[in-house]
């Protein structure tokens, strides 16, 4: 008896085999992946903006080179991820259109302003730190092209996290003003970093199905807890205070208990009313418009190459 396409798909998931672009998959699985991968791609690209803001003001050539490389890496991550989403049959143009129209989401974290140089430290340390926690789990996600993109992205994010922590270390061991700047950056980025993992499991509409399909390997709350447990000791090492009066080490669970996240703030930012949402989208639209001539030139070049090779075959 021939087994159905759906059963074949379910068997592959159960056996922890990767689903590839040419395989049959349920429409909802495809839709969920397009939603998550495109949001992820948008986050990488919009995520270039808060750090790009400090490229011209880096305190030394060495810092500038590292930050420039990091910002370029994020652009590259966006490209791998758009390509992974394209294997599901969605066009890059339509994904970008959805970002510009406000239809598609991107990570809440990038709607906060980067006010001082210490924010470059805090973003690398906390934002990339949170991104890695999530993305290491995604290296085992069930869709092949997404999982493979994640492997390379994680390697690069790990360099980003180290460069950020190194900035925090230098500032924390510097003058009183520098230490205050580092503490202020931690105060402002800590809670938004915890929000990156998404709503509580009990309020996460997509989690159950995504976990069943092994798109998500760990839940929003599990990843958030892992991040807190890994990051609090790093803050202690810096001699900085995590801005949470309810934070304590729980000997029983061998983990840190932390205070309640401001979920009203989270949803306000997700729905488009955070401190920088409008500015970020306007900047992206402008960059896209300014890049029109590059896209035109690239397409004209590709068409010419195509012409030339078909003449040679002829
Ligand atoms: N911001 O049911 P769930 C980076 C939305 S990369 C905005 O739990 P799901 C690198 C969610 O989309 C950072 N929206 O959803 C970097 C859903 O809305 P929808 C990005 C959020 O998908 C570093 C609704 O809430 N990483 O930082 C957020 O199962 C430095 C309900 O939520 C990824 O995208 C949020 N924080 O779980 C770059 C990783 N959280 O779509 C530059 C891949 C939730 O139904 C500089 N994504 N929402 O309308 C994921 O792992 C998942 O999509 C989650 C959300 C965990 C983000």
Boltz pocket constraint, residues with backbone or C-beta under 6 A from the ligand:
constraints:
  - pocket:
      binder: B
      contacts: [[A, 35], [A, 36], [A, 39], [A, 40], [A, 41], [A, 43], [A, 44], [A, 47], [A, 48], [A, 74], [A, 105], [A, 106], [A, 107], [A, 108], [A, 109], [A, 123], [A, 127], [A, 128], [A, 131], [A, 134], [A, 195], [A, 196], [A, 197], [A, 198], [A, 199], [A, 203], [A, 204], [A, 205], [A, 206], [A, 207], [A, 210], [A, 220], [A, 270]]
      max_distance: 6.0
